Amino acid sequence: MKILRVNMSNLEVNIQDLPVDWTIIGGRGLCAKILKAEVPPQCDPLGPEAKLIITTGPLAGTLAPSCGRISVGAKSPLTLGIKEANSGGTAGQKMDRLGIRAIIVEGMPQEGKMHLLHITKDGAVLKPADQYRGLKNYALTEALYEKFDPKSSIASIGIGGERRWKSSSVAFTDTLGHPARHAARGGLGAVMGSKGLKAIILDDRGAKAVDMVDMKAHRELIKEWAKVIKADPKTKGTRTYGTPGLLNGLRTLGSTPSKNYSSEPTEGFEKLGGESIEKTNQERGGGLKGCMAGCLVQCSTVYYGPDGQYLTSGFEYETLGLLGTNLGITDPDAVARFDRWCDEMGVDTIEIGSALGVAASAGKMTFGDIASADTLFAEIEKGTEFGSILADGVVSTCKALGITRIPAYKGQAIPAHDPRVTKATGVTYVTSPMGADHTAGVTYENLSAKSGHVELSLKVQITNALLDTLGYCVLATIADGKAQMVFLRDLLNARYGLNLEVDDLYNMGRDVLRTELEFNKGTEFYSAYDPDSDFMRTEPSAPMGTVFDVDPDEIAVIWEKLDTIAM
């Protein structure tokens, strides 16, 4: 396997061998190792010393089910710490088939210049892209597919990344060619924009099949795993309704945010639930699909508008929560339109939805009023002073409006899982090297327990760090966690001829977290922001009436247990 190193200062592209020690490390873990080795922790995230890392997992090109997620890593302009954001789509699988485990983008372009990176089996080349400046993601991919092979995968930035907004994302195309899958959290699109890189085109035509030590064992593993997924109770709801299927139950608990994480209910939230959306979709021609080849769960909601035409995809629970109930809006067509706007501009729906929720509480829009939300979206797109403040996220918005009730941890907006309801998840928000990030580890186990939340959070964080390192989709995890790990272990052994044990995998997850924590010690991650807003500890959630009351002293020693906690 190779590492592709792209220098934007002199426009040179070089290929080097992946170190042998990193043979089975990809995704989040490889991002962490490269950033720790090569990036000064105190650097400006958008400056010349910063680097953008794009990595795939060690199983992606095998087409093993749900193993093709792709990771983007950098020092975050939002949290000012290490950041990995991952996405579905087809890019990870194509990278692996092209023999590339990581792309490292470094240096700075000539002032104002933009480029494309075109990668094929014959190598990689940078091409001028000034003609694509200012294009939104859908128009950009349409233009690129006219010039490059339409089966290529594209990673791109929209206007958000060009403008260096701290909410900006990196978009990836799905199996339908839509730029609807996003590595959204942490503002990493701004890092890509600062490098003058508008898009990466991955064309794997003619690439040979990935190396496999034991193809027979690999095929048998996938055959048996298909039966497991089909029978698994945990994935059943996701396979039926996608992630919108979570909304009704979690909103009833009070975990899905309502009107800026207040106790005020959002009437009619059921219209955003999975059953309602899937019924509408069936009538219009939309439905559930896989965002990558080989997916057995097929949970990506491809949403069609009232005209029966495609509107958006990857229409996920987090988006429905932050751009829907968090704004008091329950019209799925409106929320789908907001989602499409975010995908077009290349921004994080969580960060933008949280910023708008704060703005609504401050009287800048009216909860439940679609037109007033549209006005703020228009301000962002126009780049007005307040629009740019919103685009830099919820902390930026709170600061501009003089608000101290900040729904964020370490500079990043709280996702659609309320820490007053799922306290172990709250511990994850407080302690994760990523800040408040649902991909770092969400769990709804033991909600009513009086203790054990720190230990549960730590276990989930270790597991998710591992899954993100292997490029495995958490939405395809089954109820039997041990069986899940055995499957992944056996896949790695079949491809690489190894003798890994399950404990070796968990130790990979531990090592990822250890590396990220070490990097953050040298950054502003722990000092850049005022102490986390205490409203989650003082305002009871509705209807459960609970607060986030996990003992801070207990939280403070979570990492002392990293090496010893039993998995």
Phi, psi and omega per residue, in radians:
M1 nan 2.738 -3.033
K2 -2.158 2.806 2.933
I3 -1.991 2.253 3.118
L4 -1.737 2.050 -3.099
R5 -1.882 2.134 -3.037
V6 -2.033 2.007 -3.130
N7 -1.757 1.961 -3.080
M8 -1.401 -0.212 3.123
S9 -1.311 -0.800 -3.141
N10 -1.924 0.080 3.085
L11 1.039 0.679 3.086
E12 -1.840 2.537 3.088
V13 -2.135 2.207 3.135
N14 -2.218 2.644 3.137
I15 -2.044 2.333 3.091
Q16 -2.340 2.788 -3.132
D17 -1.271 2.501 2.989
L18 -1.225 2.251 3.105
P19 -0.956 2.475 -3.106
V20 -1.000 -0.628 -3.136
D21 -1.117 -0.296 -3.103
W22 -1.807 0.270 -3.024
T23 -0.926 -0.753 -3.087
I24 -1.889 0.299 3.113
I25 -1.835 2.228 3.100
G26 -2.495 -2.805 3.000
G27 0.793 -2.340 -3.061
R28 -1.039 -0.706 -3.118
G29 -1.125 -0.710 3.137
L30 -1.245 -0.645 3.027
C31 -0.957 -0.821 -3.098
A32 -1.106 -0.763 -3.106
K33 -1.133 -0.722 -3.135
I34 -1.205 -0.769 3.133
L35 -1.088 -0.738 3.133
K36 -1.107 -0.652 -3.077
A37 -1.383 -0.521 -2.907
E38 -2.127 -0.273 -3.016
V39 -1.957 2.169 3.064
P40 -1.118 2.173 -3.064
P41 -0.998 -0.547 -3.096
Q42 -1.500 0.071 -3.056
C43 -1.175 2.770 2.990
D44 -1.223 2.148 -3.116
P45 -1.003 -0.408 -3.140
L46 -1.921 0.275 -3.092
G47 -1.743 -3.097 -3.037
P48 -1.184 -0.439 -3.132
E49 -1.447 -0.293 3.141
A50 -1.257 2.719 3.106
K51 -2.368 2.632 3.045
L52 -1.897 2.220 -3.100
I53 -2.020 2.284 3.052
I54 -2.154 2.141 -3.044
T55 -2.303 2.674 3.034
T56 -2.047 2.962 -3.096
G57 -1.509 2.883 -3.073
P58 -1.324 -0.027 3.139
L59 -2.124 0.050 -2.937
A60 -1.016 -0.865 -3.029
G61 -1.302 -0.129 3.095
T62 -1.329 -0.217 -3.028
L63 1.101 0.374 2.989
A64 -1.046 2.435 -2.997
P65 -0.961 2.233 2.992
S66 1.154 0.338 -3.085
C67 -1.801 0.249 -3.006
G68 -1.867 0.304 3.138
R69 -1.173 2.689 -3.087
I70 -2.091 2.558 -3.101
S71 -2.037 2.540 3.002
V72 -2.122 2.291 -3.102
G73 -2.294 2.630 3.111
A74 -3.079 3.008 2.859
K75 -1.311 2.214 -3.006
S76 -1.366 2.284 2.998
P77 -1.255 -0.209 -3.129
L78 -1.594 -0.900 -3.102
T79 -1.633 -0.341 -3.064
L80 1.146 0.349 3.039
G81 -2.165 -3.025 3.097
I82 -1.132 2.532 -3.133
K83 -2.542 2.333 2.935
E84 -2.184 2.260 3.028
A85 -2.151 2.345 -3.098
N86 -2.111 2.847 -2.996
S87 -2.581 2.729 2.933
G88 -1.455 -2.772 -3.081
G89 1.824 -3.012 -3.018
T90 -1.808 -0.096 -3.023
A91 -1.122 -0.709 -3.107
G92 -1.063 -0.746 3.138
Q93 -1.122 -0.697 -3.124
K94 -1.230 -0.667 3.081
M95 -1.003 -0.797 -3.120
D96 -1.127 -0.734 3.108
R97 -1.107 -0.506 3.094
L98 -1.454 0.008 3.083
G99 1.385 0.361 -3.079
I100 -1.983 2.138 3.085
R101 -1.607 -0.549 -3.088
A102 -2.568 2.537 2.980
I103 -2.015 2.159 3.112
I104 -1.944 2.037 3.134
V105 -1.828 2.120 -3.043
E106 -2.382 2.976 -3.133
G107 1.354 -3.068 -3.127
M108 -2.313 2.486 -3.129
P109 -1.360 2.911 2.957
Q110 -1.008 2.547 -3.051
E111 -0.848 2.104 3.034
G112 1.455 -0.087 -3.083
K113 -1.480 2.479 3.084
M114 -2.179 2.643 -3.070
H115 -2.437 2.831 2.942
L116 -1.923 2.602 2.995
L117 -1.978 2.022 -3.110
H118 -1.873 2.112 -3.071
I119 -2.064 2.217 3.071
T120 -2.313 -3.130 3.114
K121 -1.124 -0.319 -3.111
D122 -1.607 -0.080 3.130
G123 2.405 -2.828 -3.089
A124 -2.411 2.551 -3.134
V125 -2.528 2.493 3.028
L126 -1.571 2.434 -3.136
K127 -2.288 2.573 3.112
P128 -1.034 2.513 -3.105
A129 -2.418 0.367 -3.131
D130 -1.045 -0.491 -3.120
Q131 -1.197 -0.272 -3.138
Y132 -1.716 0.018 -3.138
R133 -1.036 2.405 3.084
G134 1.472 -0.066 3.115
L135 -1.378 2.430 2.987
K136 -1.318 2.911 -2.973
N137 -1.081 -0.717 -3.111
Y138 -1.192 -0.771 3.107
A139 -1.129 -0.633 3.125
L140 -1.115 -0.872 -3.116
T141 -1.119 -0.630 3.089
E142 -1.075 -0.769 3.139
A143 -1.158 -0.700 -3.118
L144 -1.217 -0.610 3.123
Y145 -1.230 -0.327 3.023
E146 -1.290 -0.444 -3.090
K147 -1.770 -0.589 -3.102
F148 -1.985 2.956 -3.104
D149 -0.998 2.238 -3.074
P150 -1.190 -0.138 3.059
K151 -1.660 0.023 3.094
S152 -1.169 2.762 2.964
S153 -1.718 2.506 -3.115
I154 -2.190 2.316 2.950
A155 -1.942 2.298 -3.005
S156 -2.629 2.916 2.975
I157 -2.069 2.591 3.037
G158 -1.658 -2.688 -3.141
I159 -1.133 -0.565 -3.138
G160 -1.007 -0.826 3.131
G161 -1.172 -0.666 3.099
E162 -1.066 -0.674 -3.108
R163 -1.504 0.030 3.108
R164 1.086 0.560 3.081
W165 -1.135 2.489 -3.103
K166 -1.323 -0.114 3.048
S167 -1.714 0.045 -2.954
S168 -1.296 2.602 -3.034
S169 -2.060 2.978 2.958
V170 -1.921 2.143 -3.086
A171 -1.606 2.527 3.069
F172 -2.247 2.470 3.128
T173 -1.348 2.610 3.110
D174 -1.725 -2.919 -3.090
T175 -1.166 -0.318 3.114
L176 -1.663 -0.012 -3.137
G177 1.470 0.180 3.124
H178 -1.544 2.384 3.106
P179 -1.408 1.082 -2.955
A180 -1.956 0.003 3.062
R181 -1.844 2.300 -2.992
H182 -2.310 2.299 2.830
A183 -1.438 1.595 -2.785
A184 -1.729 -0.514 -2.927
R185 -1.490 2.519 3.007
G186 1.626 -0.025 3.084
G187 1.303 0.489 -3.062
L188 -1.268 -0.304 3.004
G189 -1.093 -0.543 3.093
A190 -1.164 -0.634 3.096
V191 -1.140 -0.765 3.093
M192 -1.081 -0.693 3.096
G193 -1.131 -0.667 -3.136
S194 -1.149 -0.412 3.103
K195 -1.482 -0.036 -3.137
G196 1.238 0.456 -3.114
L197 -1.873 1.890 -3.105
K198 -1.409 -0.641 -3.093
A199 -2.802 2.725 2.998
I200 -2.116 2.261 3.115
I201 -1.932 2.123 -3.122
L202 -1.905 1.918 -3.098
D203 -2.024 1.867 -3.067
D204 -1.741 0.321 3.108
R205 -1.017 2.305 3.092
G206 1.433 -0.086 3.122
A207 -1.240 2.491 -3.139
K208 -1.335 2.818 3.101
A209 -1.095 2.633 -3.127
V210 -1.147 2.646 3.109
D211 -1.145 2.465 -3.139
M212 -2.500 2.076 -3.118
V213 -1.199 -0.742 -3.078
D214 -2.305 1.464 -3.100
M215 -1.129 -0.641 -3.130
K216 -1.068 -0.821 3.135
A217 -1.119 -0.692 3.122
H218 -1.035 -0.817 -3.123
R219 -1.128 -0.712 3.132
E220 -1.135 -0.683 3.117
L221 -1.057 -0.799 -3.121
I222 -1.170 -0.693 3.124
K223 -1.050 -0.793 -3.136
E224 -1.255 -0.605 -3.129
W225 -1.158 -0.592 3.091
A226 -1.032 -0.658 3.104
K227 -1.193 -0.686 3.138
V228 -1.100 -0.830 -3.131
I229 -1.062 -0.743 -3.115
K230 -1.092 -0.590 -3.080
A231 -1.640 -0.146 -2.994
D232 -1.307 2.262 -3.139
P233 -1.242 -0.492 -3.091
K234 -1.206 -0.660 -3.107
T235 -1.540 -0.136 -3.056
K236 -1.037 -0.842 -3.132
G237 -1.112 -0.683 3.140
T238 -1.167 -0.677 3.107
R239 -1.187 -0.443 -3.081
T240 -1.547 -0.739 -3.010
Y241 -2.204 0.039 -3.048
G242 1.188 -2.988 -3.136
T243 -1.189 -0.383 3.011
P244 -1.014 -0.340 3.104
G245 -1.119 -0.258 3.096
L246 -1.357 -0.413 -2.845
L247 -1.131 -0.836 -3.053
N248 -1.039 -0.807 -3.122
G249 -1.165 -0.767 -3.099
L250 -1.264 -0.581 3.077
R251 -1.200 -0.631 3.088
T252 -1.086 -0.640 3.069
L253 -1.243 -0.385 -3.066
G254 1.641 0.187 -3.112
S255 -1.441 -0.688 3.047
T256 -1.171 2.250 -3.036
P257 -1.135 2.522 3.059
S258 -2.251 2.120 3.040
K259 0.849 1.157 3.089
N260 1.066 0.849 3.093
Y261 0.942 0.650 3.109
S262 -1.689 3.120 3.095
S263 -1.559 0.032 -3.130
E264 -1.387 2.210 -3.077
P265 -1.299 2.782 3.002
T266 -1.914 1.857 -3.103
E267 -1.208 2.448 3.080
G268 1.414 0.311 -3.118
F269 -1.050 -0.372 -3.119
E270 -1.031 -0.402 3.132
K271 -1.165 -0.303 3.095
L272 -1.679 0.001 -3.111
G273 -1.299 2.832 -3.059
G274 -1.042 -0.726 -3.099
E275 -1.127 -0.748 3.141
S276 -1.152 -0.789 -3.117
I277 -1.155 -0.719 -3.132
E278 -1.160 -0.649 3.093
K279 -1.085 -0.815 3.115
T280 -1.082 -0.741 -3.119
N281 -1.090 -0.736 3.129
Q282 -1.068 -0.659 3.132
E283 -1.207 -0.511 -3.051
R284 -1.715 -0.253 3.135
G285 1.914 0.003 3.100
G286 -1.508 -2.835 3.115
G287 2.682 -2.900 -3.095
L288 -1.694 2.363 3.098
K289 -2.434 2.966 3.018
G290 -1.537 2.462 3.123
C291 -1.462 -0.206 3.112
M292 -2.462 2.752 3.128
A293 -1.114 2.493 3.057
G294 1.502 -0.013 -3.116
C295 -1.197 2.303 3.129
L296 -1.655 -0.283 -3.085
V297 -1.544 -0.646 3.053
Q298 0.948 0.987 -2.991
C299 -1.853 0.092 -3.110
S300 -1.352 2.038 -3.117
T301 -1.383 1.955 3.074
V302 -1.680 1.884 -2.948
Y303 -1.738 2.280 3.105
Y304 -1.812 2.507 -3.126
G305 -1.415 -3.125 -3.128
P306 -1.053 -0.418 3.133
D307 -1.457 0.063 3.136
G308 1.349 0.240 -3.134
Q309 -1.923 2.702 3.103
Y310 -0.948 2.347 3.087
L311 -2.056 -0.886 -3.130
T312 -2.776 2.867 3.044
S313 -2.510 2.982 -2.902
G314 1.109 0.633 -3.097
F315 -1.400 1.536 -2.866
E316 -1.769 2.916 3.138
Y317 -0.957 -0.813 -3.110
E318 -1.000 -0.712 3.133
T319 -1.175 -0.751 3.117
L320 -1.085 -0.614 3.122
G321 -1.276 -0.876 -3.014
L322 -1.404 -0.608 3.120
L323 -1.688 -0.082 3.130
G324 -1.935 -1.621 -3.044
T325 -1.071 -0.563 3.122
N326 -1.095 -0.432 3.087
L327 -1.790 0.086 -3.123
G328 1.261 0.347 -3.087
I329 -1.885 2.283 -3.081
T330 -2.158 0.138 3.096
D331 -1.441 1.945 -3.075
P332 -1.108 -0.530 3.098
D333 -1.138 -0.678 3.111
A334 -1.173 -0.789 -3.125
V335 -1.152 -0.647 3.077
A336 -1.102 -0.661 3.101
R337 -1.160 -0.686 3.065
F338 -1.090 -0.727 3.140
D339 -1.091 -0.775 3.115
R340 -1.064 -0.710 3.128
W341 -1.071 -0.778 3.135
C342 -1.099 -0.719 3.112
D343 -1.148 -0.688 3.113
E344 -1.089 -0.837 -3.092
M345 -1.330 -0.416 -3.098
G346 1.380 1.038 3.127
V347 -2.393 2.782 -3.106
D348 -1.353 2.129 -3.139
T349 -1.122 -0.530 3.138
I350 -1.209 -0.861 -3.096
E351 -1.138 -0.750 -3.141
I352 -1.189 -0.762 3.131
G353 -1.088 -0.672 3.109
S354 -1.170 -0.732 3.115
A355 -1.093 -0.713 3.117
L356 -1.181 -0.612 3.098
G357 -1.091 -0.749 3.073
V358 -1.101 -0.740 3.124
A359 -1.071 -0.644 3.115
A360 -1.163 -0.729 3.105
S361 -1.087 -0.493 3.135
A362 -1.564 0.079 3.088
G363 1.503 0.210 -3.137
K364 -1.455 -0.279 2.971
M365 -2.657 3.001 -3.102
T366 -1.909 2.195 3.082
F367 -0.955 2.352 3.099
G368 1.465 -0.075 -3.087
D369 -1.797 1.898 -3.082
I370 -1.117 -0.704 -3.098
A371 -1.091 -0.683 -3.129
S372 -1.251 -0.529 3.026
A373 -1.164 -0.743 3.096
D374 -1.004 -0.640 3.129
T375 -1.080 -0.729 3.133
L376 -1.249 -0.647 3.045
F377 -1.047 -0.701 3.123
A378 -1.124 -0.663 3.103
E379 -1.109 -0.709 3.118
I380 -1.082 -0.835 -3.093
E381 -1.114 -0.649 3.120
K382 -1.257 -0.340 -3.128
G383 1.339 0.553 3.072
T384 -1.162 2.969 -3.122
E385 -1.031 -0.837 -3.136
F386 -1.267 -0.593 3.093
G387 -1.060 -0.695 3.123
S388 -1.216 -0.581 3.067
I389 -1.112 -0.801 3.102
L390 -1.056 -0.724 -3.080
A391 -1.184 -0.342 3.082
D392 -1.520 0.040 2.966
G393 1.828 -3.099 -2.970
V394 -1.252 -0.637 3.121
V395 -1.154 -0.743 3.073
S396 -1.018 -0.751 -3.121
T397 -1.155 -0.790 3.113
C398 -1.061 -0.752 -3.129
K399 -1.082 -0.773 -3.115
A400 -1.146 -0.570 -3.085
L401 -1.661 0.028 3.134
G402 1.216 0.544 -3.080
I403 -1.735 2.301 3.120
T404 -1.789 -0.185 3.075
R405 -1.500 1.571 -2.946
I406 -1.883 1.997 3.134
P407 -1.416 1.167 -3.102
A408 -2.688 2.754 2.963
Y409 -2.256 2.281 -3.133
K410 0.921 0.685 3.024
G411 1.505 -0.063 -3.050
Q412 -2.053 2.366 -3.053
A413 -1.050 2.494 3.086
I414 -1.207 2.269 3.095
P415 -1.217 -2.958 -3.031
A416 -1.531 0.741 3.077
H417 -2.401 1.817 -2.983
D418 -1.277 2.164 -3.128
P419 -1.167 -0.239 3.049
R420 -1.316 -0.395 3.136
V421 -1.670 -0.899 3.116
T422 -1.861 1.548 -2.961
K423 -1.208 -0.553 3.068
A424 -1.104 -0.655 3.072
T425 -1.152 -0.643 3.069
G426 -1.050 -0.686 3.076
V427 -1.080 -0.690 3.092
T428 -1.055 -0.799 3.127
Y429 -1.009 -0.734 -3.061
V430 -1.247 -0.615 -2.964
T431 -1.856 -0.382 -3.035
S432 -1.034 2.489 3.019
P433 -1.088 -0.201 -3.090
M434 -1.699 -0.065 -3.011
G435 1.345 -2.756 -3.114
A436 -1.293 1.727 -3.047
D437 -2.481 2.130 -3.132
H438 -1.133 -0.484 -3.129
T439 -1.280 -0.237 3.111
A440 -1.316 -0.336 3.090
G441 2.534 1.740 3.056
V442 -1.866 2.378 3.072
T443 -2.541 2.495 3.053
Y444 -2.014 0.405 3.053
E445 -1.329 2.552 2.973
N446 0.945 0.803 -3.101
L447 -1.055 -0.624 -3.048
S448 -1.593 0.023 -3.098
A449 -1.182 2.576 3.116
K450 -1.505 -0.318 -3.094
S451 -2.598 3.119 3.091
G452 1.574 0.002 -3.068
H453 -1.198 -0.609 3.136
V454 -1.165 -0.805 3.130
E455 -1.108 -0.722 3.124
L456 -1.114 -0.763 3.101
S457 -1.027 -0.778 -3.103
L458 -1.082 -0.745 3.120
K459 -1.093 -0.744 -3.135
V460 -1.182 -0.666 3.119
Q461 -1.132 -0.704 3.092
I462 -1.091 -0.804 -3.127
T463 -1.092 -0.804 -3.101
N464 -1.195 -0.606 3.070
A465 -1.079 -0.676 3.090
L466 -1.155 -0.879 -3.103
L467 -1.038 -0.709 3.132
D468 -1.232 -0.435 3.060
T469 -1.292 -0.610 3.119
L470 -1.502 -0.136 -3.126
G471 1.313 0.411 -3.113
Y472 -1.617 2.373 -3.082
C473 -1.339 2.178 -3.116
V474 -1.154 -0.364 3.127
L475 -1.289 -0.149 3.099
A476 -1.867 0.255 3.082
T477 -1.362 2.508 -3.067
I478 -1.756 3.010 -3.097
A479 -1.131 -0.596 -3.128
D480 -1.556 1.639 -3.074
G481 -1.078 -0.624 3.135
K482 -1.134 -0.761 3.116
A483 -1.085 -0.634 3.094
Q484 -1.024 -0.819 -3.108
M485 -1.191 -0.638 3.090
V486 -1.083 -0.743 3.120
F487 -1.048 -0.846 -3.124
L488 -1.154 -0.693 3.073
R489 -1.023 -0.817 -3.092
D490 -1.167 -0.612 3.071
L491 -1.097 -0.786 3.124
L492 -1.108 -0.729 3.129
N493 -1.116 -0.679 -3.127
A494 -1.189 -0.685 -3.106
R495 -1.307 -0.739 -2.965
Y496 -1.870 0.005 3.114
G497 1.176 0.701 -3.083
L498 -1.815 3.101 3.088
N499 -2.260 0.891 -3.118
L500 -1.202 2.621 2.984
E501 -1.940 2.865 -3.126
V502 -1.027 -0.688 3.125
D503 -1.064 -0.539 3.090
D504 -1.094 -0.639 3.118
L505 -1.172 -0.838 3.136
Y506 -1.064 -0.605 3.108
N507 -1.184 -0.511 3.012
M508 -1.085 -0.765 3.112
G509 -1.084 -0.735 3.095
R510 -1.057 -0.745 -3.100
D511 -1.142 -0.650 3.096
V512 -1.044 -0.872 -3.128
L513 -1.097 -0.712 3.135
R514 -1.061 -0.740 3.139
T515 -1.163 -0.733 3.140
E516 -1.139 -0.752 3.133
L517 -1.098 -0.679 3.132
E518 -1.143 -0.732 3.097
F519 -1.065 -0.769 -3.069
N520 -1.139 -0.420 3.128
K521 -1.041 -0.519 -3.118
G522 -1.639 0.034 -3.105
T523 -1.816 -3.071 3.087
E524 -1.582 0.138 -3.040
F525 -0.936 -0.715 -3.066
Y526 -1.580 -0.101 -3.045
S527 -2.186 -0.204 -3.000
A528 -1.292 -0.422 -3.028
Y529 -2.034 2.622 3.043
D530 -1.068 2.853 3.072
P531 -0.883 2.524 -3.096
D532 -0.933 2.443 3.140
S533 -0.948 2.402 -3.040
D534 -1.628 0.133 -3.039
F535 -1.152 -0.462 3.082
M536 -1.183 -0.367 3.112
R537 -1.626 -0.219 -3.048
T538 -2.080 -0.482 -3.140
E539 -1.680 2.000 3.121
P540 -1.128 2.494 3.064
S541 -1.335 2.769 3.066
A542 -2.070 2.398 0.150
P543 -1.672 0.003 -3.001
M544 -1.310 -0.409 3.113
G545 1.269 0.392 -3.108
T546 -1.752 2.776 3.038
V547 -2.152 2.901 3.056
F548 -1.433 1.669 -2.973
D549 -2.032 0.431 3.084
V550 -1.170 2.336 -3.065
D551 -1.019 2.110 3.131
P552 -1.009 -0.593 3.129
D553 -1.158 -0.607 3.107
E554 -1.236 -0.703 3.116
I555 -1.097 -0.660 -3.026
A556 -1.079 -0.392 -3.081
V557 -1.861 0.292 -3.076
I558 -0.990 -0.732 -3.026
W559 -1.344 -0.197 3.033
E560 -1.187 -0.316 -3.106
K561 -1.739 0.037 -3.028
L562 -0.978 -0.764 -3.045
D563 -1.486 -0.251 -2.996
T564 -1.954 -0.306 -3.065
I565 -1.133 2.360 -3.132
A566 -1.410 2.357 -3.128
M567 -1.774 nan nan
